[in-house]
Amino acid sequence: MTAEEIKENQNDLSWMVVNGFTDYKGNEIPIYIFSYYWVFEVITTVGYGDYTGKTVSEYGFSIVLEFVGLSFFSLLMGFMTYVFGTRTSFDSLIEEQMDKLDIWIKKIEKSRKGYHLKPELYENIYRYVRDAFLYDFNMLVE
């Protein structure tokens, strides 16, 4: 078949003709039910393959509809991940570890009774441990 013959016979190849929906003149309910079934099938990217387009424009419409479905579900999953996902950031993990360090240092001071750490020593310990957490991610897990 040439391109001109295909163009002329395009209406004969339509999904409505191939699937026998031209017999429902005056009662379009089965056509609407089928159409919703097909659109839902394509948008959800299930694609059973029981009904397919027969013309170039129908194939193009199917491709566009599949991308719409893919985009919709990608956005939906991203939104659900944002809403229900954990919100622990790297900074909150560092903060948690630094709080543990403060408690540890206070326990050391308490165990030494009358002796306290010099502020310079405390700052050095604090800075050293903070930098260790910042640059060695394995320490955060431990």
GINORHU-V95473 format. One record per residue. PHI is phi as a letter, one per 40 degrees, with the letter a starting at -180 (NA if undefined). PSI is psi in whole degrees, -180 to 180 (NA if undefined). NEAR is the number of other ideal C-beta (glycine too) atoms within 8 Angstrom. Layout:
<<PHI/PSI/NEAR> <PHI/PSI/NEAR>>
This chain:
<<NA/138/4> <c/170/5> <c/-36/5> <c/-40/6> <c/-39/8> <c/-42/10> <c/-40/7> <c/-38/6> <c/11/9> <c/-38/11> <c/-29/6> <c/-20/6> <c/0/10> <c/155/11> <c/-30/11> <c/-39/8> <c/-47/12> <c/-39/8> <c/4/8> <g/25/6> <c/1/11> <c/-10/7> <c/-6/5> <c/40/9> <c/129/5> <g/-21/4> <b/89/6> <c/1/7> <d/-47/6> <c/-33/9> <c/-43/10> <c/-41/8> <c/-47/8> <c/-43/11> <c/-44/8> <c/-40/8> <d/-48/8> <c/-45/9> <c/-44/9> <c/-40/8> <c/-42/11> <c/-43/13> <c/-38/11> <c/3/8> <f/28/9> <c/-52/6> <f/64/7> <d/-30/6> <g/3/5> <c/-29/3> <b/129/9> <b/163/6> <c/158/9> <b/-15/9> <b/169/9> <c/-43/6> <c/-35/8> <c/-39/11> <c/-43/9> <c/-43/8> <c/-40/9> <c/-43/11> <c/-46/8> <c/-44/8> <c/-37/11> <c/-41/12> <c/-36/8> <c/-46/9> <c/-44/12> <c/-44/9> <c/-43/8> <c/-48/9> <c/-29/10> <c/-45/8> <c/-40/8> <c/-45/8> <c/-39/8> <c/-42/8> <c/-43/8> <c/-37/8> <c/-40/8> <c/-43/7> <c/-46/6> <b/-7/5> <c/165/6> <c/146/3> <b/36/4> <c/120/5> <b/169/6> <c/-40/5> <c/-38/6> <c/-33/8> <c/-43/11> <c/-45/12> <c/-41/8> <c/-43/8> <c/-36/12> <c/-33/12> <c/-41/8> <c/-37/8> <c/-44/12> <d/-43/8> <c/-42/8> <c/-44/8> <c/-40/12> <c/-36/8> <c/-39/8> <c/-46/9> <c/-41/10> <c/-37/7> <c/-22/6> <c/3/8> <f/-99/5> <c/-12/4> <c/137/5> <b/155/6> <c/143/9> <c/146/6> <d/-36/6> <c/-41/6> <c/-43/8> <d/-47/10> <c/-40/8> <c/-45/8> <c/-47/11> <d/-48/11> <c/-42/8> <c/-47/8> <c/-41/11> <d/-47/11> <c/-36/8> <c/-42/9> <c/-38/13> <c/-37/7> <b/-9/5> <b/96/7> <c/-23/5> <c/-29/6> <c/-28/9> <c/-34/9> <c/-32/5> <c/NA/4>>
